[in-house]
Amino acid sequence: MAGPTASGKSAFAVALAREFGGEVVNADSMQVYRDLSILTARPTEAEMGGVPHHLYGLLAADAPCTAGRWLGWMHDLLPEIWTAGRLPVVVGGTGMYLGALIDGLAPVPEIPPEVRAAVTADYAAIGAEAFAAALADVDPVSAAAIPPTNRQRMIRAMEVARHTGRALSAWQADPHVGGLGKPPVVIVLDPAREWLYARCDARFDTMLDGGAWHQVKVALAAGIGPDAPVCRGLGTRALMAALAGEIEIPAAVERAKRETRNYAKRQGTWFRHQFNPDVVLRPPHDLPESPEVLEKIAEILGSRRGATCKTSAPEG
């Protein structure tokens, strides 16, 4: 199940798991981290409602998590859930993860840690713009597609080119491997924009009231800086900048809210153009937990029972 941030995916996933005897599986690239659980909107114990949840809070703040790593976890986890006679309810807003689960990934070889460390050091030493220019020399397609400030993706493209001698974009043009052998039921939440933006703003206020400032202070005290992967979470860097005295608190809050709204808009556009969903719901006009919606999902699930699934994960 996919949809933009603040669209109600987590609550709907719990409702589906209860209805169909399922377990919720995370497909959000920020919720795999242990730190900053409030700003990454990781479900609380109360929100999990007693339903088993998987792949939440696994990694340290500075640990990279690629789509390939996540897909490897999925290939270990999904057979266990199926064997137990349960339904995996995969939910998140990271389109790259969900796309990898459905269609697989390019067979990029695993990159040695020392290569990644060297490329990361280069990025820090020369800066985003110079690094982007260097990437354009070895992989112009990736350099044109990735914003220079997207540190993780820039480093990923360069490390692949450096280690394999072949551009990441060339690898990505190869046939993909490791996707599901049976079609999932793909559900996309596509809410009304003004409703969604209001939800984004209100949720961020709730995060601040619920301890987000404290979690950011704890992270900074632990040496977690703005370049750590977990700090890509919406609003995190704005709050860090405010605590460092670089911007005023009201400006930081407004920046964080604007960043969240813009991201929600990009997510919605991506899901509308990249997915071929079985069910599209448009809150608040559509109620995801309504009997009509659940009946439709039950019909699709019934038609796909007994299909087989590949369980071999890609390398890298």
Phi, psi and omega in degrees: 000132185234165177162166182290163178301144178071014181273355178098019184298316186297316180294320179294322178299319177296318178298318179295317180298319178294320183291322189245015179067052187243178176227139185274135181236129185284132172232041177243124188292341179267331183282358173283350184266149181284323185278160174056046183296332181288310182291335176273002176059035178292135182300139175280169177303318179297319181290333177291337172059030180080000179274134177302134177236142184231152174067032174250138172063039185271324196251153171290160188300328185262006182275129177287148175225105179271166175299326178294320178295315179298317180295325175298317175301319182297321181291337172280321189277316187301315178301326178296317180292315178297318181298327178282001180076023182252164180255120174285125176253097184272125188221138177170172180250008180270099185300326181297321178293311182295321176297321177296321180295321183280312190252353183085183182232160173297144185280058180288130178298157177294138182264126179299145181303326182291329176292315179299318180297319181294318180293320178299319178295322178297316180300316180293325186284320187257345178091164188298314185293315179294323178295319178299321178294321178294321178295324180298334179288330184251337180210076184297331180294311178295320180299324179286333186269338187254127175298138181304332181279353176278083189304313185297315182289324177297314180296319179300314180297318181290319182294325178293313179298318183292318185281321186263344185073015183221139184295145175302321180298327177290318175301318183292341177279347178287161175303137182274155181227158172092005178281172180295140175277339175246144184289131174283170168271113184264120180243131179236129171269125183229074188286164174300137190297312182297321176299316182294316180298319177297321177296319178301313182295315182294321180294322180294321175300319179296321177299316180296317179292335186267005175117011181298319179301316180297317180297322178293318178299317179297318179298315179297319180295332179275002179087013178277113182263173184295344178274352179296143182307321182296337183281001170286351177304143187302125176088347186297311184293328177295317179292322176299319180296322178293317180293333177276358180080013183279331177218161178286154183300313179301322178293322178295317180295316179295321177299316181297318180294318179296318178300319180293315179297316180297320179294318178300321178296315179297319179300313181301317178298316181299312183294324179294327185264336187258335185259157172239077191288152172280327183224128173242125180243140184237079175300150003272000182290322175263136177256110186303328183269010183291152179304324181294318179293314181297323178294319179297317179295320179299321179296317180293317178301316180298325181287345184248006177297142175091353176289156181266164180225135173286145180233014178271122183272152176287162173282161174085000000 
